[in-house]
Amino acid sequence: MKIVLAPMLLNWKEFATGCPDIDQQHRDIIELINELYTARFSGDREMIKGILTALIQPTLNHFAHEELLMERIYYPDAEAHIIEHEKLKSDSLEYIKRFDDGEDIAAELQAFLFDWLVLHIRCSDRKIIDFYQSTLHS
C-alpha cells in the first residue's frame, strides 16, 4: 500500500495568473479539487464519483481554451504544453478506472492533482501568460 500525504485545501488566489478567463477556469477546477479533499474523508464513494465526473468537463474546456490561446499567440512551447495536457487526461482516466474498479484512490488522486496544479499552473501556465503579455507590449 502506498502512503500518500494529504495536501491541504487550496486557495485559488495562490494560482492567479492575471488573465481573468484562465483564472476563473483555474478557480472552478480548484474548487472541485477542494470538494474532493473534503469528500474523501466522508467515505461516500458516490459523492467522490460525482466530483470526479464534475472535474472532467471544466478541465477539458480549460485545456481547449489554453490551446486556442497558444495557437492565436504562436506560443513557441505549445507542443510541450499540449503534451502535459494529454498526460493529465491519460493519468486522470487511469485514476477514474481504478476508482471504478473499487480502489480507494481519493487521497492519492488528491495529491496527484495538487502536485499537478502547483507545477502546471505556476510554471507552464505562467509561461503562456507571460508570453501573451509580452506580445501585447511589443
Backbone torsions as a table, in degrees:
resi	resn	phi	psi	omega
1	MET	NA	132.6	-179.8
2	LYS	-85.9	133.3	177.3
3	ILE	-94.5	128.6	-178.8
4	VAL	-122.3	126.3	176.2
5	LEU	-74.5	134.6	-177.6
6	ALA	-78.5	120.5	174.2
7	PRO	-71.7	165.0	179.9
8	MET	-85.7	173.2	172.4
9	LEU	-62.2	144.4	-176.4
10	LEU	-96.0	142.8	173.4
11	ASN	-102.5	111.7	-173.6
12	TRP	-59.5	-26.8	-179.0
13	LYS	-62.6	-26.1	177.9
14	GLU	-68.2	-13.6	-177.4
15	PHE	-110.6	10.5	-177.4
16	ALA	-62.5	136.4	-179.7
17	THR	-105.6	-17.7	-175.7
18	GLY	93.3	-2.4	176.5
19	CYS	-103.7	108.8	-171.6
20	PRO	-54.1	-43.9	-179.6
21	ASP	-61.8	-49.1	-177.9
22	ILE	-67.9	-39.9	177.9
23	ASP	-60.4	-41.8	178.9
24	GLN	-64.1	-41.1	178.2
25	GLN	-63.7	-44.5	177.0
26	HIS	-60.9	-41.5	-179.6
27	ARG	-60.0	-45.8	179.8
28	ASP	-60.7	-43.6	-179.7
29	ILE	-66.7	-44.1	-179.4
30	ILE	-63.8	-38.1	177.7
31	GLU	-62.0	-38.9	177.5
32	LEU	-68.9	-37.7	177.6
33	ILE	-65.6	-37.7	175.5
34	ASN	-64.7	-37.3	175.6
35	GLU	-63.0	-39.5	177.4
36	LEU	-61.7	-42.3	178.8
37	TYR	-57.2	-45.9	-179.9
38	THR	-69.5	-43.5	-175.7
39	ALA	-65.8	-32.0	-176.2
40	ARG	-64.2	-25.2	178.4
41	PHE	-79.3	-16.8	179.8
42	SER	-79.4	-23.9	-177.1
43	GLY	74.4	7.3	-178.8
44	ASP	-83.5	99.4	-176.2
45	ARG	-63.9	-33.3	179.0
46	GLU	-66.5	-40.5	178.1
47	MET	-63.8	-45.4	179.7
48	ILE	-61.8	-44.5	178.8
49	LYS	-61.0	-40.5	177.8
50	GLY	-61.1	-40.7	179.4
51	ILE	-69.7	-42.5	177.3
52	LEU	-58.4	-44.2	179.1
53	THR	-64.6	-41.4	-179.3
54	ALA	-66.2	-26.0	179.4
55	LEU	-72.5	-24.9	-171.6
56	ILE	-63.2	-57.1	-172.8
57	GLN	-64.8	-46.2	178.7
58	PRO	-61.7	-33.8	179.3
59	THR	-68.5	-45.2	178.2
60	LEU	-62.9	-41.3	177.5
61	ASN	-62.3	-41.6	179.0
62	HIS	-62.3	-46.1	179.4
63	PHE	-60.6	-44.1	179.7
64	ALA	-61.5	-41.4	178.9
65	HIS	-61.9	-47.9	179.9
66	GLU	-62.8	-41.9	-177.4
67	GLU	-66.6	-36.1	175.7
68	LEU	-66.9	-42.9	177.3
69	LEU	-60.3	-45.6	179.9
70	MET	-60.3	-39.2	178.7
71	GLU	-65.6	-44.2	-177.9
72	ARG	-63.8	-35.0	-176.0
73	ILE	-99.5	6.4	-178.6
74	TYR	54.3	49.0	-178.2
75	TYR	-63.9	123.3	-173.4
76	PRO	-67.9	-23.9	-179.1
77	ASP	-104.1	23.8	-176.4
78	ALA	-58.9	-43.0	-177.0
79	GLU	-60.3	-44.7	179.2
80	ALA	-64.6	-38.2	-179.7
81	HIS	-66.7	-41.3	178.3
82	ILE	-64.6	-36.2	176.1
83	ILE	-61.8	-39.2	175.8
84	GLU	-60.7	-43.1	178.6
85	HIS	-61.1	-45.3	-179.3
86	GLU	-62.7	-38.3	178.8
87	LYS	-65.2	-42.9	178.7
88	LEU	-63.3	-42.6	178.3
89	LYS	-59.3	-47.3	-178.8
90	SER	-62.7	-48.1	-180.0
91	ASP	-62.6	-40.4	-179.4
92	SER	-64.5	-42.3	177.7
93	LEU	-62.1	-36.8	177.5
94	GLU	-65.7	-41.6	176.7
95	TYR	-61.9	-43.5	-180.0
96	ILE	-63.9	-40.4	177.5
97	LYS	-61.4	-45.6	179.1
98	ARG	-61.8	-41.1	178.1
99	PHE	-62.0	-47.0	179.5
100	ASP	-62.0	-28.4	177.7
101	ASP	-80.5	1.5	174.7
102	GLY	101.5	-2.1	179.9
103	GLU	-71.5	147.5	174.8
104	ASP	-91.2	91.2	-174.3
105	ILE	-108.4	4.3	-172.6
106	ALA	-57.3	-46.7	-179.0
107	ALA	-67.2	-42.8	179.3
108	GLU	-63.3	-42.8	179.0
109	LEU	-65.6	-41.7	178.4
110	GLN	-58.0	-45.8	179.4
111	ALA	-64.6	-42.0	178.4
112	PHE	-59.8	-48.0	-179.2
113	LEU	-65.6	-38.8	177.6
114	PHE	-60.8	-50.4	-179.9
115	ASP	-61.1	-43.3	-178.2
116	TRP	-63.7	-43.8	179.7
117	LEU	-61.2	-46.5	-178.3
118	VAL	-59.8	-49.8	-177.7
119	LEU	-71.0	-46.8	-173.3
120	HIS	-71.5	-49.5	-177.4
121	ILE	-70.6	-48.4	-174.9
122	ARG	-72.5	-22.5	-179.3
123	CYS	-108.8	-68.9	-173.0
124	SER	-65.6	-49.5	-179.7
125	ASP	-66.0	-37.9	178.8
126	ARG	-58.6	-39.1	179.7
127	LYS	-64.0	-40.1	178.5
128	ILE	-62.1	-47.6	-177.4
129	ILE	-64.0	-42.8	178.3
130	ASP	-60.9	-43.9	178.7
131	PHE	-62.8	-45.9	179.7
132	TYR	-58.0	-47.4	-179.4
133	GLN	-64.8	-33.9	178.3
134	SER	-67.6	-30.7	178.6
135	THR	-73.1	-25.3	178.8
136	LEU	-73.1	-27.1	-176.6
137	HIS	-100.4	8.2	-178.8
138	SER	-87.0	NA	NA
